[in-house]
Amino acid sequence: MMWTPQVGMKVEVNGMGPGTIVKLTPTGALVQIERFRLQVDLKLDAMRPAEISGNNQSSSPKQENKDATLDLIDEIIGAKGNHRGAAAASATFATSDKAVQTQSPPKPQPKQQVQRPVAQTQPPQGTRIVSLPMDPVRLQARKTLESLRFGLVPNGHIEQLTMGFSAIKDWAFASFPEKGFQRMHKVVGPYGTGKSHTMAVLRYLAEQAGYLVAKVEVDGNAISLSEPARLINALWNSVRGHGFETESPLLSLYERAIQYGYTPHSVANLHLTKLTDNMATIQLLARMGYTETYQDMIEGVLNGSEEYTATEVNSRLSKEPNLFLPQLKLRSPISRAVAERSHDFLEALVSCAVLSRMAGFKGLVITIDEFEVEVNLTKSKQAQLMEVIDVVGSYMRGENRSLPASPLAVYLGTLGQITNPADARLDQICKQSSGMIYTLGTWQKEQRLELAQKIYALYQQSYMLGKPYSGKIAEEVHSLMENRGYDDSGMLRQFIKWYVTFLDMLYGPPEVPKHGAKSEAN
């Protein structure tokens, strides 16, 4: 029966049960599976509208018994008696719509001892709950697992979860702008090989080495190299460093540079006019005590926010006592004039890298991910994209003498498609300058299973689980993914999400108060 999928439609997914369509895709739909609380990209022939299946599902031969997937889950979590999870006397394995309760045989009670309940869902009467801070190590482990549950690149446990970490580390340290000269690099690999994670590793290592980092994922539309203003705003909103996390990173960098003795006069010879004007204005505002009051406005101008324009903020500041408009020269990073935007984009990168060094950091490391989506642009956007690449490339090769050398490294994640003119141009720039290319290979089954063991160790740490690792669960999940038809491009992310979900079903991590809790009897 032919049918048309729609967002919000209830469907029955073969081997997974009921779900809801949350997004349409070229080949099918992204479906939220109710039982597993997972979003899975599926083809249309893998699902059917819930109403088509009818109310009397028992008449269908496929519904006579549990499907293979649910049988597998039941077998793993012990619903058939083959496995008892964490070997607790009573364990509940929660799913999205119900919980399966399993009971171990009662143990003989020692004589002359007070019997204590093995587990209870509510504290005894007269008990008060005392909030305790959670162990920060366990808290970070849980945050990392939460990212993995949703298929996101985690910010924590980078070393523990990175396959081939030492090789990436050696390459990264060889690629950083250690000598104070700008560099451009590429991280190349097919879909599903871990480019985004590798970018996270590069930022982690850069922070540890003393660099500031900034990141962006382009989407070929709103966030694109063809739109320098929005791209810079996204980058500058992400600026951070080791011991440097603030809601106003650009303003904080200027303030630190001024504290370290830099003045507008001392930086004027760099020919970075916007940096000089901004420093002069911030120095004045700091002396008059206005930076804290106007922190959000100042930061908005510095990072190129569409919420504030330099003209509006300078005018607002001039209304304060002892401040005059000719003194106020806050400058946005990207001009309104289209012809100037490519050069403005480059100057913004160089200025921030130089400012980073003035503020006590080694320089600036930038990662631009998902570059492969920069295709199918309009003719005008394609021209702007190529112009930005050419302007930045000229600087990376040392051909642009109007701007100073800077401790700047830019990493772009691409598919390495030489047939893509923009990708080919980046490859050319890397070869003509001191750039480097890090190539990622397709993951093998053995590597995914090894990663599962690392994830399990993190799970043990997070929930104080004493049960030793067993490869059976990972093997079964991997087989399930293969049977579902996932290829190399989607296998890794889906494998991670499903593996963590199976661990949750097996060991049922308890719901705990936000900061932990301890009960005390009154």
TIMAR-350682 format. One record per residue (C-alpha): residue in three letters; x, z, y. Coordinates in steps of 0.25 Angstrom, whole numbers, plus 5000, padded with zeros to 4 digits. Layout:
TIMAR-350682
ALAXZY/...
END
This chain:
TIMAR-350682
MET500050005000/MET500649965014/TRP500650075024/THR501350095038/PRO502150215040/GLN501850295053/VAL502550415059/GLY501850545055/MET501250485043/LYS501250565030/VAL501850505018/GLU502250535004/VAL503650505001/ASN504050464987/GLY504850574980/MET504750664993/GLY503350694995/PRO502550695008/GLY503150665022/THR502950625036/ILE503450495043/VAL504250535055/LYS504850405059/LEU504750255055/THR505950185050/PRO506250035048/THR506150045033/GLY505150165032/ALA505050305038/LEU505750435041/VAL504850535033/GLN504850685034/ILE504750735020/GLU503850865020/ARG504450925007/PHE505950915011/ARG505750925026/LEU506650795027/GLN506550665035/VAL506850545025/ASP506950395029/LEU506150325019/LYS505650185016/LEU504150155016/ASP504050135001/ALA504550284999/MET503350345005/ARG501850315006/PRO500750375016/ALA500250505011/GLU498750465012/ILE499050345002/SER499450444991/GLY498050504992/ASN497650644989/ASN497650624974/GLN499150614972/SER499050664958/SER498450534953/SER499750454956/PRO500850454945/LYS501950484955/GLN501250614958/GLU501050664944/ASN502350734945/LYS503350774956/ASP504250654960/ALA505650654957/THR506150704970/LEU505250834969/ASP505650854955/LEU507050854959/ILE506850954970/ASP506051044961/GLU507251034951/ILE508251064961/ILE507551184968/GLY507151244955/ALA505651224955/LYS505751184941/GLY506551304937/ASN507851234936/HIS508451294948/ARG508151424956/GLY508851394970/ALA509651504975/ALA509351594963/ALA508551684971/ALA507451774964/SER506451704973/ALA506651574980/THR505751484988/PHE506151334991/ALA505351295003/THR504951155006/SER504151095017/ASP502751125011/LYS502951225001/ALA503851324994/VAL504251334979/GLN504351474975/THR505251504963/GLN505451644956/SER506651694947/PRO506251784936/PRO506151924940/LYS507452004938/PRO507352144931/GLN507352254941/PRO508452364940/LYS507852504937/GLN507852604948/GLN508052504959/VAL507052464970/GLN506552324968/ARG506852234981/PRO506152104983/VAL507051984981/ALA506451904993/GLN505351925003/THR504751835013/GLN504351945023/PRO505152075027/PRO504552205022/GLN503652285031/GLY504452365041/THR505652265042/ARG506152215055/ILE506952085056/VAL508252095064/SER508751965069/LEU510251935066/PRO511151825070/MET511351725059/ASP512751705054/PRO513251585063/VAL513951525051/ARG512651515043/LEU511851475056/GLN512751355058/ALA512651315043/ARG511151315045/LYS511251235057/THR512051135049/LEU511151125038/GLU509951105047/SER510650985052/LEU510850935038/ARG509450955035/PHE509050855045/GLY510150755043/LEU510850785056/VAL512350795058/PRO512650945058/ASN513451005070/GLY514051115061/HIS514951125048/ILE515550985051/GLU516751015043/GLN516051065031/LEU515050955030/THR515950835033/MET516550755022/GLY517950715025/PHE518050805037/SER519650805037/ALA519650645038/ILE518650645049/LYS519450755056/ASP520750685055/TRP520150555061/ALA519450635072/PHE520650705077/ALA521450575077/SER520250515085/PHE520150615096/PRO520650585110/GLU521750685108/LYS522750615118/GLY521650605129/PHE521350465127/GLN519950405125/ARG519650345111/MET518450285104/HIS518150295089/LYS517150245079/VAL516550325067/VAL516050215057/GLY515150215045/PRO513850165039/TYR512550235041/GLY512550375033/THR514050395033/GLY514150505042/LYS514450455056/SER513650555063/HIS514250665055/THR515650615058/MET515350615073/ALA514950755072/VAL516350785065/LEU517050715076/ARG516350795086/TYR516650925078/LEU518150895077/ALA518250855092/GLU517550985096/GLN518551065087/ALA519650985094/GLY519251025108/TYR518450905112/LEU517150895119/VAL516150805111/ALA514950725114/LYS514050645105/VAL512850545105/GLU512050465095/VAL511650335101/ASP510350275097/GLY510450135103/ASN509350155113/ALA509350285122/ILE510650335118/SER511650215117/LEU512950165123/SER512050065130/GLU511450185138/PRO512750255144/ALA511950355152/ARG511050405140/LEU512250405131/ILE513150485140/ASN512050585142/ALA511850605127/LEU513350625126/TRP513550725137/ASN512350805132/SER513150825119/VAL514450865124/ARG515050985118/GLY516351045113/HIS516951165106/GLY516451285113/PHE515851195123/GLU514251185122/THR513451185135/GLU512151125140/SER512951065151/PRO514251015145/LEU514650915156/LEU514451015167/SER515251115159/LEU516351025157/TYR516451005172/GLU516451155175/ARG517551175164/ALA518451065170/ILE518251125184/GLN518651265178/TYR519851205172/GLY520351165186/TYR519851015187/THR519350965200/PRO518750845205/HIS520050815212/SER520850825200/VAL519950735192/ALA519750625202/ASN520950545198/LEU520250515184/HIS519350425191/LEU518150485184/THR517250495197/LYS516050555191/LEU516850665184/THR517550695197/ASP516250695205/ASN515550775195/MET516650875195/ALA516650895210/THR515150915210/ILE515151015199/GLN516351095205/LEU515551105218/LEU514251145211/ALA515051255203/ARG515651305215/MET514351315222/GLY513651375210/TYR512651265206/THR513151215193/GLU512351315184/THR511051295193/TYR511151145191/GLN511851135178/ASP510751055171/MET510750955182/ILE512250935183/GLU512350915168/GLY511250815169/VAL512050735179/LEU513350745171/ASN512750705158/GLY511950595163/SER510550655160/GLU509350565165/GLU508750695170/TYR509650715182/THR510350615191/ALA511550635199/THR510850605212/GLU509750705209/VAL510650815205/ASN511650795217/SER510450795226/ARG509850925220/LEU511150995221/SER511350955236/LYS510151035239/GLU510951165236/PRO511651245247/ASN513051195250/LEU512951075241/PHE512950935248/LEU512550805242/PRO513950735245/GLN514650845237/LEU513750825224/LYS514250705215/LEU513650735202/ARG513750605194/SER513050555182/PRO513850495171/ILE513150355170/SER512750275183/ARG511450205185/ALA512150075186/VAL512149995173/ALA513449925176/GLU514150065177/ARG513650135165/SER514650095155/HIS515850135164/ASP515050265167/PHE514850295152/LEU516350285150/GLU516750365162/ALA515750475157/LEU516450475144/VAL517850485150/SER517450585161/CYS516850685150/ALA518150665142/VAL519050695154/LEU518050815158/SER518150865144/ARG519650875145/MET519550945159/ALA518651045153/GLY519651085142/PHE519250995130/LYS520150885124/GLY519150775127/LEU517850715123/VAL517350665110/ILE516150575109/THR515350525097/ILE514350415098/ASP513550405085/GLU512550305079/PHE513250185087/GLU512650085076/VAL511250095083/GLU511850035096/VAL511249895091/ASN510049815094/LEU510149855109/THR509649765120/LYS510549665126/SER510749745138/LYS511049875130/GLN511949805121/ALA512749755133/GLN512849895139/LEU513249955125/MET514449855124/GLU514849875139/VAL514950025136/ILE515750005123/ASP516649915131/VAL516850005143/VAL517150125134/GLY518050035125/SER518849985137/TYR519150135140/MET519450175126/ARG520550055125/GLY521150105138/GLU520749985146/ASN519850065157/ARG520850115167/SER519850165177/LEU519550295168/PRO520550395163/ALA520950415149/SER520150525142/PRO520050615130/LEU518850545125/ALA518450495111/VAL517150425107/TYR516650405093/LEU515650305089/GLY514850305076/THR514550165071/LEU514250085059/GLY515550005061/GLN514749875062/ILE515649765068/THR514449675069/ASN513949765080/PRO514649725093/ALA514649865098/ASP515149925086/ALA516249815085/ARG516649845099/LEU516849985096/ASP517649955084/GLN518549865093/ILE518749975104/CYS519150075093/LYS520249975088/GLN520749935102/SER520850085106/SER521350205099/GLY519950215092/MET519750255077/ILE518650225067/TYR518150325057/THR517450255045/LEU516450325037/GLY516150285022/THR514850295015/TRP514550425008/GLN514650434993/LYS513750524984/GLU514950624981/GLN515150644996/ARG513650674998/LEU513750774987/GLU514950834993/LEU514250855006/ALA513150924999/GLN514051024994/LYS514551055008/ILE513151065013/TYR512851165002/ALA513951245006/LEU513351255020/TYR512051285014/GLN512651405007/GLN513251455019/SER512051435027/TYR511051505018/MET512051595010/LEU511751524997/GLY512651574986/LYS512251464976/PRO513451374973/TYR513351224976/SER512751134965/GLY512850984966/LYS511550954959/ILE510650964971/ALA511550864979/GLU511550774968/GLU510050774966/VAL509850754981/HIS510850644981/SER510050574970/LEU508750594977/MET509350524989/GLU509850404981/ASN508450394974/ARG507850394988/GLY508650274991/TYR509550325002/ASP510750235004/ASP512150275011/SER511550265025/GLY510550375023/MET511050455010/LEU511950555017/ARG510950615027/GLN509750615018/PHE510650675007/ILE511050795016/LYS509650815021/TRP509050815007/TYR510150905001/VAL509951015012/THR508451005009/PHE508651024994/LEU509551144997/ASP508451205006/MET507451184995/LEU508351244984/TYR508851364992/GLY507751385002/PRO508551435014/PRO507751545020/GLU507051545033/VAL507851645042/PRO507651695056/LYS508351605066/HIS509551705068/GLY509451775054/ALA508751905052/LYS508852035045/SER507752135041/GLU507852285043/ALA506852385038/ASN506352475048/
END
